[in-house]
Amino acid sequence: MPASAVPAPRPAGGSDEAAYDRRRLRQWLAGDARADGVSRRRLLTLLAATAAATALPAPGPARAAGTPIVKPLPPEWFIQRGTNAETRWEALRGTGHHTPNELFFVRNHTSTPVLEADDWRLRLWGSGLRGTPGEDRPVEFGYDDLRALPSVTRTAFVECAGNGRSSYTTQQGETVSGTAWTLGAVGVARWRGVPLADVLRRAGLSSRAVDVQPRGLDAEYVSGGENLGRVRRPLPLAKALNDVLLAYEMNGEPLPPDHGYPVRVLVPSWVGISSIKWVGDIEVSAQPLFSPWNTTFYRLFGPAYPAEGSAPLTRQTIKSAFELASGATFPVGEGRVLHGRSWSGAGAIARVDVSTDGGTSWRRARLHDRPRADTWTRWSVTWTPGAPGPTQLLARATDTAGRTQPDVAVPNTQGYLFDAVVRHPVSVI
């Protein structure tokens, strides 16, 4: 396929992203943007989503697995939460920087589809491509076509926007909706794939393009009795051309079924919903796009936010976790080394401070990784418990953008982006 000139990537910093989303909302309200599956009234109120646009048929005999998740979920590794599986932090102790595939958390809206690479096609279409190909005559790439293109390998975390949600209730007494994740809806992998920018160029990216919207091949999602269609969420072109991958390998192996086989989108440092699994088509649009996943879902609502909600969520927040079970016990007077990990969507981790007495005193932890963006930093601190009884371990990270974990997270009704210091209960015996 002939290549074409691609608009130069623009900076994708947090302030630019927020400004872009505010501008996109204004464009839609003025009638200059498309919002398949979202009515004008419901976009204005952001209370619910309407029925989704017609989804492309699966390119081959896609079927759901017999259970929502394909891989084994031993209870010593995972906490099962409906169609999802949360990694137990104690299971990560000693696993190295990258999360092993078998330990990686799973976030599914429905069930993992079983797809065959030989039948899979990536279809690109829309008004942002030269010639404006429609859904019925898209530009297509097969699995072997993608693997034949120059590849890149990138270490990056994927994290659900609701990771840490349960702490809004357990620490702050707030009532929020959604899966009650603790801190295990995150993992770091070494991803290999093709830059989305290269595929867009080969498909005939037009200078008119403003948004791209990947859509998955998992089953249509029904919420509140409404069929919202297949999971999809738009990306601004600046981000799509910056660092987004079409990934087909995870830690040196083909993507496992639960993590997007044969191909998934990887959007480094953004909320996990942006990294669409089992991608089947990408709409490239000359108009800003909306879907239920950036209007009703994955925005912030509550007393601290405008009545219409925040801009759609983009970058992840900052967090820390101990590689330790909740309620772990320690012998009094016996020296130990506590291990943990911290990460941020805004930059690398610059420092971590730890308290072993419920926040009364703090010590700086030793960092074990060279600070890098898009991934976590492992750390440790020594501790000799001095007296028996319950206590709480706390870890507070600071990133290179100057963000530090607060004592209290600003609440929102759907429990996204918990960033406060988490109190980890332990007992000394």
TAPE-V786876 format. One record per residue. N is the residue number from 1. RES is the residue in one letter. SS is DSSP state (A for helix, B for strand, O for the rest). D_LAST is the distance of its C-alpha to the last C-alpha in Angstrom with 1 decimal. Layout:
BEGIN
{{N;RES;SS;D_LAST} {N;RES;SS;D_LAST}}
END
This chain:
BEGIN
{{1;M;O;67.8} {2;P;O;69.2} {3;A;O;66.9} {4;S;O;67.5} {5;A;O;66.6} {6;V;O;63.2} {7;P;O;62.6} {8;A;O;60.7} {9;P;O;56.9} {10;R;O;56.0} {11;P;O;52.9} {12;A;O;50.1} {13;G;O;48.0} {14;G;A;46.1} {15;S;A;48.8} {16;D;A;51.5} {17;E;A;49.7} {18;A;A;49.3} {19;A;A;53.0} {20;Y;A;54.1} {21;D;A;52.4} {22;R;A;53.9} {23;R;A;57.3} {24;R;A;56.9} {25;L;A;56.2} {26;R;A;59.3} {27;Q;A;61.3} {28;W;A;60.4} {29;L;A;61.3} {30;A;O;64.6} {31;G;O;65.3} {32;D;O;64.9} {33;A;O;61.8} {34;R;B;61.0} {35;A;O;58.1} {36;D;O;58.4} {37;G;O;56.6} {38;V;O;56.1} {39;S;O;58.8} {40;R;A;59.9} {41;R;A;58.9} {42;R;A;55.4} {43;L;A;54.9} {44;L;A;56.0} {45;T;A;53.4} {46;L;O;50.8} {47;L;O;49.8} {48;A;O;50.4} {49;A;O;52.2} {50;T;O;55.4} {51;A;O;56.3} {52;A;O;56.0} {53;A;O;58.9} {54;T;O;60.0} {55;A;O;57.8} {56;L;O;59.3} {57;P;O;59.4} {58;A;O;56.9} {59;P;O;58.7} {60;G;O;58.5} {61;P;O;56.9} {62;A;O;53.6} {63;R;B;51.6} {64;A;B;48.1} {65;A;O;45.6} {66;G;O;44.9} {67;T;O;41.5} {68;P;O;40.6} {69;I;O;38.8} {70;V;O;40.2} {71;K;O;37.4} {72;P;O;34.6} {73;L;O;31.5} {74;P;O;28.7} {75;P;O;25.8} {76;E;O;23.4} {77;W;O;25.5} {78;F;B;26.9} {79;I;B;26.7} {80;Q;B;30.3} {81;R;B;31.9} {82;G;O;35.4} {83;T;O;37.6} {84;N;B;34.8} {85;A;B;31.7} {86;E;B;28.8} {87;T;B;27.1} {88;R;O;23.3} {89;W;A;22.1} {90;E;A;19.6} {91;A;A;22.9} {92;L;A;24.5} {93;R;O;22.2} {94;G;O;24.7} {95;T;O;27.8} {96;G;O;29.7} {97;H;O;31.5} {98;H;O;33.3} {99;T;O;31.7} {100;P;O;33.0} {101;N;A;35.5} {102;E;A;33.6} {103;L;A;30.5} {104;F;O;32.5} {105;F;O;32.1} {106;V;B;35.2} {107;R;O;36.9} {108;N;O;40.0} {109;H;O;42.3} {110;T;O;43.7} {111;S;O;43.5} {112;T;O;43.7} {113;P;B;47.4} {114;V;B;48.6} {115;L;O;51.2} {116;E;O;53.5} {117;A;O;54.1} {118;D;O;57.7} {119;D;O;58.4} {120;W;O;56.4} {121;R;B;58.3} {122;L;B;57.3} {123;R;B;59.9} {124;L;B;60.6} {125;W;B;63.0} {126;G;O;63.9} {127;S;O;66.0} {128;G;O;64.1} {129;L;B;65.6} {130;R;O;69.2} {131;G;O;71.4} {132;T;O;68.9} {133;P;O;68.1} {134;G;O;67.1} {135;E;A;64.5} {136;D;A;67.3} {137;R;A;68.2} {138;P;O;65.1} {139;V;B;64.7} {140;E;B;62.7} {141;F;B;60.5} {142;G;B;59.4} {143;Y;A;56.2} {144;D;A;58.2} {145;D;A;59.9} {146;L;A;56.6} {147;R;A;55.4} {148;A;A;58.7} {149;L;O;58.2} {150;P;O;56.6} {151;S;O;52.8} {152;V;B;49.9} {153;T;B;46.3} {154;R;B;43.7} {155;T;B;39.9} {156;A;B;38.7} {157;F;B;36.1} {158;V;B;36.8} {159;E;B;34.8} {160;C;O;35.5} {161;A;O;36.4} {162;G;O;34.0} {163;N;O;30.9} {164;G;O;28.1} {165;R;O;30.2} {166;S;A;27.4} {167;S;A;26.0} {168;Y;A;29.2} {169;T;A;28.1} {170;T;A;24.4} {171;Q;O;24.4} {172;Q;O;28.0} {173;G;O;29.0} {174;E;O;32.1} {175;T;O;33.9} {176;V;O;34.9} {177;S;O;36.6} {178;G;O;35.9} {179;T;O;33.3} {180;A;O;29.8} {181;W;O;28.6} {182;T;O;25.2} {183;L;O;25.7} {184;G;O;26.8} {185;A;O;30.6} {186;V;B;31.3} {187;G;B;32.2} {188;V;B;34.2} {189;A;B;37.0} {190;R;B;40.0} {191;W;B;42.9} {192;R;B;46.5} {193;G;B;49.5} {194;V;B;52.6} {195;P;B;52.7} {196;L;A;53.8} {197;A;A;56.3} {198;D;A;58.1} {199;V;A;58.4} {200;L;A;59.7} {201;R;A;62.3} {202;R;A;63.5} {203;A;A;63.7} {204;G;O;66.0} {205;L;B;63.9} {206;S;O;66.2} {207;S;O;66.2} {208;R;O;66.0} {209;A;O;62.5} {210;V;O;59.8} {211;D;B;57.1} {212;V;B;55.9} {213;Q;B;54.1} {214;P;B;52.4} {215;R;B;52.1} {216;G;B;50.0} {217;L;O;51.3} {218;D;O;48.6} {219;A;O;49.8} {220;E;O;51.0} {221;Y;O;48.3} {222;V;B;48.9} {223;S;B;47.2} {224;G;O;48.2} {225;G;O;51.0} {226;E;B;52.5} {227;N;B;53.0} {228;L;O;52.0} {229;G;O;53.1} {230;R;O;51.3} {231;V;O;48.6} {232;R;B;50.2} {233;R;B;49.6} {234;P;B;52.0} {235;L;B;51.4} {236;P;B;53.6} {237;L;A;55.9} {238;A;A;54.5} {239;K;A;51.1} {240;A;A;52.6} {241;L;O;54.6} {242;N;O;51.8} {243;D;O;48.9} {244;V;O;48.8} {245;L;B;48.8} {246;L;B;50.1} {247;A;B;47.4} {248;Y;B;48.0} {249;E;B;45.3} {250;M;B;41.6} {251;N;O;39.8} {252;G;O;43.1} {253;E;B;43.7} {254;P;B;45.8} {255;L;O;44.0} {256;P;O;42.1} {257;P;A;43.6} {258;D;A;40.6} {259;H;A;40.9} {260;G;O;44.6} {261;Y;O;46.7} {262;P;O;49.4} {263;V;O;49.2} {264;R;B;47.1} {265;V;B;47.3} {266;L;B;44.8} {267;V;O;44.7} {268;P;O;42.3} {269;S;O;40.0} {270;W;B;41.4} {271;V;O;39.8} {272;G;A;39.5} {273;I;A;42.3} {274;S;A;44.7} {275;S;O;44.0} {276;I;O;46.0} {277;K;O;45.4} {278;W;O;48.3} {279;V;B;50.8} {280;G;B;54.2} {281;D;B;56.3} {282;I;B;56.4} {283;E;B;58.7} {284;V;B;60.0} {285;S;B;61.5} {286;A;O;63.8} {287;Q;O;62.4} {288;P;O;58.9} {289;L;B;57.0} {290;F;O;54.6} {291;S;O;52.6} {292;P;A;50.2} {293;W;A;47.3} {294;N;A;48.3} {295;T;O;49.6} {296;T;O;47.7} {297;F;O;44.6} {298;Y;O;42.9} {299;R;O;44.0} {300;L;O;42.2} {301;F;O;43.3} {302;G;O;42.2} {303;P;O;43.0} {304;A;O;42.3} {305;Y;O;44.8} {306;P;O;48.6} {307;A;O;49.8} {308;E;O;50.8} {309;G;O;47.4} {310;S;O;46.4} {311;A;O;48.1} {312;P;O;46.8} {313;L;O;43.5} {314;T;O;43.8} {315;R;B;41.2} {316;Q;O;37.5} {317;T;O;35.2} {318;I;O;32.4} {319;K;B;28.8} {320;S;B;25.5} {321;A;B;22.7} {322;F;B;19.6} {323;E;O;19.8} {324;L;O;16.5} {325;A;O;15.9} {326;S;O;15.3} {327;G;O;11.9} {328;A;B;10.5} {329;T;B;6.8} {330;F;B;6.1} {331;P;O;5.0} {332;V;O;5.6} {333;G;O;9.4} {334;E;O;10.3} {335;G;B;13.1} {336;R;B;13.7} {337;V;B;16.8} {338;L;B;16.7} {339;H;B;19.9} {340;G;B;22.1} {341;R;B;25.7} {342;S;B;28.0} {343;W;B;31.5} {344;S;O;34.5} {345;G;O;37.8} {346;A;O;39.6} {347;G;O;39.0} {348;A;O;36.7} {349;I;B;33.3} {350;A;B;34.0} {351;R;B;30.5} {352;V;B;26.9} {353;D;B;24.7} {354;V;B;20.9} {355;S;B;18.6} {356;T;O;14.8} {357;D;O;14.9} {358;G;O;16.8} {359;G;O;20.1} {360;T;O;20.4} {361;S;O;21.0} {362;W;O;22.2} {363;R;B;22.8} {364;R;B;25.3} {365;A;O;24.2} {366;R;B;26.2} {367;L;B;28.6} {368;H;O;29.3} {369;D;O;32.4} {370;R;O;35.7} {371;P;O;35.8} {372;R;O;38.1} {373;A;O;39.2} {374;D;O;38.7} {375;T;O;35.5} {376;W;O;31.9} {377;T;B;30.4} {378;R;B;27.3} {379;W;B;25.0} {380;S;B;21.9} {381;V;B;19.9} {382;T;B;17.6} {383;W;B;14.3} {384;T;B;12.1} {385;P;O;9.1} {386;G;O;10.1} {387;A;O;8.0} {388;P;O;5.0} {389;G;B;6.5} {390;P;B;8.7} {391;T;B;11.0} {392;Q;B;14.0} {393;L;B;15.4} {394;L;B;19.2} {395;A;B;22.0} {396;R;B;25.6} {397;A;B;28.5} {398;T;B;32.1} {399;D;B;35.0} {400;T;O;38.3} {401;A;O;40.1} {402;G;O;38.2} {403;R;O;36.0} {404;T;B;32.5} {405;Q;O;30.0} {406;P;O;30.3} {407;D;O;27.8} {408;V;O;29.8} {409;A;O;31.8} {410;V;O;35.4} {411;P;O;35.4} {412;N;O;38.0} {413;T;O;38.9} {414;Q;O;38.2} {415;G;O;34.8} {416;Y;O;35.9} {417;L;O;34.7} {418;F;O;31.4} {419;D;O;30.7} {420;A;O;28.2} {421;V;O;24.9} {422;V;O;22.4} {423;R;O;19.1} {424;H;B;16.5} {425;P;B;13.4} {426;V;B;9.9} {427;S;B;6.4} {428;V;B;3.8} {429;I;O;0.0}}
END
